[in-house]
């Protein structure tokens, strides 16, 4: 791994703790900077000045420059804290920040490789497995019947949609994939699923669906859907703010449930192993470049 031997995790939860443990097992020196362990801004700033990579929580840093710890805001990415990171040290995080946080990250790109993990194919595929399995756990809690034989709708056929549809089929569900592109629908059929355009969602729900999984981060879950099938269990796995129509967000329908950060909640050990695997891959690549 060359000089890439000292890694810091700022904040985070059980997923990041599991990743840190895996990296230590690989021989890396790992700092876990957490307020719960007694760290403050001054100590964190000093520590970040001597690391070779910084990992932020996957499910953190969005429209605000806040970093979560166990699901609660704990650190603000500003001032000396960010400037302390040595030049050339990669910064790994979930997705590109928006709003105020974006203005903080843009200057960092001049001196640091910025690695949005959720935009990497390797991490997204590894992350899809605990997401899909967590969704099935949540579905089993909502249904009054077995998944076997249930009519399941999967909205979207990206990494998470594919993984989820595969697991549903393996459990004996009657699965219909709804996707925007003809190629995605063809892939779904090739994988053994029924497929239909997104525009058929309300009609498919009205025809006797038992549950709906959404994986598309677009407002496709509108009033028409809930009008034709009141009470339909809808499990929204899409990135924030999810797939619910803006007109419904203030008072979500009774059957709707937004499920953020499923890997962290349902399979933190496996999610942490996936995170560590990608961190190692990033460090190997940076070592070759550096």
Secondary structure, 3 states (H helix, E strand, C coil): CCCCCEEEEECECHHHHHHHHHHHHCCCEEEEECHHHCCCHHHHHHHHCCCCEEEECCCCCCCCCEEEECCEEEEECCCHHHHCCCCCCEEEECCCCCHHHHHHHHHHHHCCCEEEHHHCHHHHHHHHHHHHHHHHHHHHHHCCCCCCCCEEEEECCCHHHHHHHHHHHHCCCEEEEEECCHHHHHHHHHCCCEEEEHHHHHHHHHCCCCEEEECCCCCCECHHHHHHCCCCEEEECCCCCCCECHHHHCCCCCCEEECCCHHHHHCHHHHHHHHHHHHHHHHHHHHHHC
